[in-house]
């Protein structure tokens, strides 16, 4: 079955889905944020087929989410490091984290949480408007054409 592409659609959600729409890509990025850099790190942490991991890492490099950095010449080996674009993807994962934490557990709390490195306090991500700092409320939003585009 051929995959439908959304990379040229005029919608940010469609284009993001085109990039991360398979189930492995967000997990590869999650591991990059938690310190995985080498192919073996990703493979071990995710228990992912090597061919699938290779394809996902290549796509993330092609999309400038990760950069491949040589760390060994004989044999040639690379690390995968987050780019600025890749680091900005944390906001997407944080929103997924919050939604999953709120809705995908029968108990009150999931077994894994985010904690502030300095205080140790549990952090619950929230999507806010950059200009006002207020949480987004879908009832107050609408989609419209960008006059600057």
C-alpha positions in Angstrom: 0.0 0.0 0.0 1.3 3.4 -1.0 1.6 6.1 1.7 -0.4 9.3 1.2 2.0 12.3 1.4 1.0 15.5 3.2 4.3 17.4 2.9 2.9 20.0 0.4 -0.5 20.6 2.1 -1.2 24.1 3.3 -1.9 22.9 6.8 0.8 22.7 9.6 -0.9 19.7 11.2 -0.8 17.8 7.8 2.8 18.6 7.2 3.8 17.6 10.8 1.9 14.4 10.4 3.7 13.7 7.2 7.0 13.9 9.1 6.1 12.1 12.3 3.0 10.1 11.2 4.5 6.7 11.9 4.8 5.4 15.4 8.6 5.1 15.5 9.6 8.7 14.7 8.3 10.3 17.9 9.9 7.5 19.9 13.2 8.0 18.2 13.0 11.7 19.0 12.0 11.0 22.6 15.2 8.9 22.9 17.3 11.7 21.3 16.0 14.0 24.0 16.9 11.6 26.8 20.5 11.2 25.6 20.6 8.6 22.9 23.1 9.5 20.2 24.4 6.3 18.7 22.6 3.9 16.5 23.1 1.1 19.1 21.6 3.4 21.8 18.4 3.9 19.8 18.2 0.2 18.8 18.7 -1.0 22.4 16.3 1.4 24.0 13.5 1.0 21.5 13.9 -2.7 20.4 13.3 -1.5 16.9 14.2 -3.4 13.7 17.5 -2.1 12.4 16.1 -1.4 8.9 13.2 0.7 10.4 15.6 2.6 12.7 17.9 3.3 9.7 15.0 4.7 7.7 13.7 6.8 10.5 17.2 8.3 11.4 17.8 9.0 7.7 14.5 10.8 7.4 15.2 12.8 10.5 18.6 13.8 9.2 17.1 14.7 5.7 14.5 16.8 7.5 17.2 18.6 9.6 15.8 17.3 12.9 19.0 15.5 13.6 22.5 15.9 12.3 24.9 13.0 11.7 28.3 13.7 13.4 31.3 11.3 12.8 32.8 10.0 16.0 34.9 7.1 14.7 36.7 6.5 11.4 37.7 2.8 11.5 35.0 1.6 11.0 33.1 4.8 10.2 30.5 5.5 12.9 28.2 8.4 13.5 26.3 10.0 16.3 22.9 11.7 15.8 22.5 15.0 17.5 19.5 17.3 17.8 19.5 20.4 15.6 17.7 23.6 16.6 14.7 22.4 14.5 14.9 19.0 16.3 15.1 20.7 19.8 12.0 22.8 19.0 10.2 19.5 18.4 10.2 19.0 22.2 7.1 21.2 22.3 5.2 18.6 20.2 6.4 15.7 22.4 5.5 17.6 25.5 1.9 18.2 24.2 1.7 14.4 23.4 3.1 13.6 26.9 0.4 15.8 28.6 -2.5 14.4 26.6 -1.3 10.8 27.1 -0.8 11.4 30.8 -4.3 12.8 31.1 -6.2 10.4 29.0 -4.5 7.0 28.6 -4.3 5.7 32.1 -7.1 4.1 34.2 -5.4 5.2 37.4 -4.9 8.8 38.3 -1.3 9.1 37.2 1.0 7.4 34.6 4.0 5.5 35.9 6.5 7.9 34.3 6.4 11.7 34.8 8.4 14.7 33.8 10.4 16.3 36.6 12.3 19.6 36.9 16.0 18.9 37.1 16.7 21.5 39.8 13.6 21.2 42.1 12.6 17.6 41.4 9.0 18.8 41.1 6.6 17.1 38.7 6.0 19.2 35.5 2.8 19.0 33.6 3.2 20.5 30.1 0.7 23.0 28.9 0.3 24.6 25.4 0.0 28.4 25.7 -0.3 31.3 23.4 3.2 32.8 23.0 1.9 36.4 23.0 -0.3 36.2 26.1 1.0 33.2 28.0 -2.7 32.0 28.4 -3.6 28.3 27.8 -5.0 27.7 24.4 -8.8 27.3 24.4 -10.2 25.8 21.2 -13.5 27.5 21.7 -11.7 30.9 21.3 -9.7 29.9 18.2 -10.4 29.6 14.5 -8.2 28.8 11.5 -7.8 31.5 8.8 -5.6 32.5 6.0 -2.2 34.1 7.0 -2.1 37.6 5.4 1.7 37.4 5.4 2.0 34.1 3.5 
